[in-house]
Amino acid sequence: MDKIGLIHSIADAAINIDFGRKGFATRVQGFPKDAFHIACISHKTRIQNILRTPGVDSIEKSLLKQRFANLPMAQISYIKKQKKALTG
C-alpha cells in the first residue's frame, strides 16, 4: 500500500472511531489526541503483533515493515494539516 492509501485507510478508521467516542483529554504536540492518533497507535500495535507472529512469510513481513515505517510520516502530515486548520 502506498503512503496515500495508508493515510486514507487510517483516516477512515479515525472517522469510525469518532462516531463511537468523543473528547480526548490527552494532547499530542499541543493538540488534542483525536481519533486519527488513536487509530495510528492501534494500527502500529497490530503491525508489531503480526510481525512477532511465527510463520509470517517474507513478502508479508516486508510489506508490514514498510507500513510501519510510513506511519510516522502519515502522523506528521496529519499534524501539519491540523495545525493549518486550527490556526487559519
C-alpha positions in Angstrom: 0.0 0.0 0.0 1.4 3.4 -0.9 1.5 6.4 1.5 -1.7 7.9 0.2 -3.6 4.6 0.6 -2.2 4.3 4.2 -3.4 7.8 5.0 -6.9 7.1 3.6 -7.1 3.8 5.5 -6.1 5.5 8.8 -8.4 8.4 8.1 -11.4 6.1 7.5 -10.6 4.3 10.8 -10.4 7.6 12.6 -13.8 8.6 11.3 -15.3 5.4 12.5 -13.7 5.8 16.0 -15.0 9.4 16.1 -18.6 8.1 15.7 -18.1 6.0 18.8 -16.1 8.2 21.1 -15.8 11.9 21.7 -13.5 14.2 23.7 -10.0 13.0 24.5 -8.0 14.7 27.3 -4.6 13.7 26.1 -2.6 16.1 23.9 -0.1 15.4 21.1 2.3 18.2 20.2 -0.1 20.8 21.8 -3.2 19.5 20.1 -5.9 17.2 21.4 -5.3 13.5 20.7 -8.1 12.7 18.3 -9.3 9.5 16.6 -6.6 9.7 13.9 -3.8 9.5 16.5 -5.6 6.7 18.3 -6.1 4.8 15.0 -2.4 5.2 14.3 -1.4 3.9 17.7 -3.7 0.9 17.3 -2.5 0.2 13.8 1.1 0.3 14.9 0.4 -2.1 17.7 -1.4 -4.5 15.3 1.5 -4.4 12.9 4.1 -5.1 15.6 2.0 -8.1 16.9 1.7 -9.5 13.4 5.5 -9.2 12.8 6.1 -11.1 16.0 3.9 -14.0 14.9 5.8 -17.0 13.7 5.2 -18.2 10.2 4.6 -14.8 8.5 6.2 -15.1 5.1 8.9 -12.7 4.0 6.8 -10.8 1.5 4.1 -10.0 4.0 6.8 -9.1 6.6 8.4 -6.7 4.1 5.0 -5.0 3.4 4.2 -4.7 7.1 7.7 -3.2 7.8 7.1 -0.7 5.1 3.7 0.2 6.5 5.1 0.5 10.0 7.9 2.8 8.7 5.3 5.0 6.9 3.1 5.6 9.9 5.2 8.4 11.4 5.0 10.3 8.0 1.2 9.9 8.0 1.1 11.3 11.5 3.4 14.3 10.7 1.3 15.1 7.6 -1.9 15.0 9.6 -0.4 17.2 12.4 0.6 19.8 9.8 -2.9 19.8 8.3 -4.5 20.0 11.8 -2.3 23.0 12.7 -3.2 24.7 9.5 -6.9 24.2 10.0 -6.8 25.4 13.7 -4.6 28.4 13.1 -6.2 29.7 9.9 
